[in-house]
């Protein structure tokens, strides 16, 4: 409907020389914004067809003379080459506008989706922060209690039990660090880089897994270190967490 009205306006105001010839651009923009970004190309193609047909009908004299309200339009006979180039320029403009509309509309849609995702993440962050805050305090009390018990039983426990007790203390500390990082999720934590024995760290992670989950009792762990003395510059706490995630994912898979 818009294209018919626009074509009529162009026809009644001078045809190919009408100052309103670019009005088809409004339909192209509207299609891309209100329907879908790809619809701008359909609108550009239809606009090209309507304009080309209008130019051809005016040139061939198909319309009766009373449909030419302007004296200038009624008497002008353009050169075919001029009409071709005028039509070509208009069609080029239509598709350039369609390409720009498609690109910019998709960009706006992506930005809107990104904003919605960021809003959801911010809301999730607030909930997570609240949960972490509620858990951190009782966890700190449990961790402190375990540490006191470990100090009192150090001389009474056999070697394997002592290692397990120390593992409980280490894991409590690690949980506290995790919850502290959740509470500070908006701030990137600086890495505390030190020289870490990679094999010792892996041994510690495997020891924790084997003794913390009964389902690991059915798993044989075979260690094959190409270089038992390998060391790296790393943050030991974060590297340990990464290794535990890798091993847990591998075990569950």
N, C-alpha and C positions, 0 to 999 in steps of 0.2 A: 504493500500500500504506500509506504514512504517513497519507494522508488518511482511509482507511477506519478505521485504528486510532484516529486522533484523533477521528473522528466517533463511534466506539463509546464511547470514553472520555467524551466530552461527553454522550452519550445516557444512559450508566449513572450519571452524577454530577449529573443535574438538568436535562438538556436545555438550553433557552434560558437558564435561570438558573445553569447550571453555571459554577463558578469556572474551569474549564479551557477555556472557549469561546475565549479568545485563543490557544490552543495551535497553531492553524493558522498563526500567524505564523512558527513555526519552519520549516514547510515552505516558506513564501514566501522566508524568508531563505536557506534551504539551496539552493533552486532558483537564486536569483540569484547565489550565491557559487560553487556547485559545478558548475552547468551553464553558463548564460550570464546576463548581466544582464537580458536580455529575458525569460528564463524565469520571473522573479519575477511578471510579469503573468499568465502562464498559471497559475501556482500560485495567485495571488490569485483568478482567475476560477473555478478548480476548487474552491477553498476556499469561495467564495461559493455555488456550486451545492450542495456537500455540506451546508453549514450550513443553507441555505434549505430543502433537501429534508428535513433532519433536523427542523427546526422544523415544517414542514408535516405530516410523518408523525406527529409527536408530537401535534400539535393535532387531526388528523383521526382519531386512534385506530387507525391502520392496524396498528401493532405490537400483538401479543398482550400481555395483561397480565403474563405471566411474564417478559417482556423489560424490565419496569420494576422493577428490584430495590429502588429506594428508594420507600418509602411516600409520601413527599411528592411525588415526581415522578408517581406513579401517580394521585394524586387531584387535582392542580392543573389547573385549566382556565383558561388565560390569555385575556384580551380580545384579539381579533384586531388591534386598533390597537396594543396593547402589543407583540405579536409582530412586527408590521410594523416598528415603530421599533427594536426590539431587533435585528432582522435588518439593517435599514438601517445602524445604527451599526456593527455587526460588519463588514459589507461595506465600508463607508467606511474602517474601520481597515485591512482587508486591502489595499485598493488604495493607501492612504497609505503603508503599509509597503513595498508593491511599488515605488512611485515612489522612495522614499528608498533602497531596496536597489539599484534600477537606477542611480540617480545616484551613490551612494557606491561601488558596485562598479566602474562605469566610471571613476570618478575614481582608484580604487586601481590599476586596470589601466593607466591613462595614466601614473600616477606610476611604476609598475614599469617600463613601457617607457622612460620618460625616464631612469630610473636605469640601465637596460641600455645605452641610447644613450650616456649620460655615461661609463659604464665603458669602452665601446668607443672613445669619443673619447679618453679618458685613455690607453688602451693605444696607440692610434694616435699620440697626442702623444709618448709615450715613444719609440716607434720612430722617428718623424720627427726628434725631438730628437737621437737617437743618430746617425742618418744625417747630419743637418746638422752635428753636431759633427765627424764624420769628414771631411766635405767641406770645412769652413770652413778648416782649417789649410793643406791644399795650395792651396786657392783664394787664400788670403792670400799665399802664396809666389808664385803666378802673377801676382797683381795687383801685387805689389811689383816683380817683375821687369819687367813691362810698363811700369810707371811709370818705372823707371830707364832703360829703352830709349827711352821717349818723350822723356825729358829730354835724352838724348844726341843724339837725331836731330831735335830741334826746329828747328835751323838748317839741316838738310840736306834736309828733306822739302819737296816742293811743297805748295801750299795745300790741295788736295783730299786728298792722302795724310795731311797733318798733321791735318786734320779727322777722318779715319778713325781715326788713332792716338789722338787725344783721345777719340773715341767709345769705343774699346776700353777706355781708362783709366776713363772714366765708367761704362761697363757693368760693369767689374770691381768698382768701388766700389759700384755698385747691387746686384750679387750678394752682396757682403759684407754690405750692410745687410739684404738679404732673409734671409740665413742667420742673422744676429744676431737678427732679429725672430722667426724660427722657434724659436730657442733660448729666446727670452723670450716664447713664445706665451701664457703664462698672465698676463702683465702687459700691460695696455693702454698702448701707447706714446703719449706726449704729442705733440700736433701742434706743429710748429715753424712758426708762421704768419709769413709775410713777404709783401711785395708782389711778385707774380709776373706777368710779362708773359705772358699766355695764348697769344698768337700765336707768340711766340718759343719757348715750351715745346712747342707743337704742331709748329712747324717742326723742332725738335730731335728729337722723337719720330719724325716722318715720315722725317727724314734717317737715323736709326738703322735704321728698318725697310727703307728702300730699299737701303741699303748692307750690310745684314746678312743678307738673304735673296735668293738668286738668283731665286726665283719672283716677286719683286716687279718684276723687269725687264719683265714683261709688263703691268704695271699703270701706268696714267697717273694721276698725282695732281694734281688741280686744286684749288687753294686759293681759297676765296671767303670772305674775312673781312669781315663787316659793319663791324667797327671794328678796323682793324689795330693800334690802340694799346690794346686792351682789357687790363686788368689785374685781378687778383683777390687777395684775401687768402687764402693757402693754404700748405700744406706742399709745397714743390716736389718733393721726392723721392716722396712718396706720390701726389701728383697726376700726376706723370710715370708712375708705375707703373699708376695707374688708366687713363690715356689709352692706354698701351701695351696693356693688356688689352683695352680696347674696340676698338682698331684691329686687334689680332691676331684677335679673335673675328669682327669684320666681314670681314676678309680671308679667314679660313678658311671662313666661311659663304658 
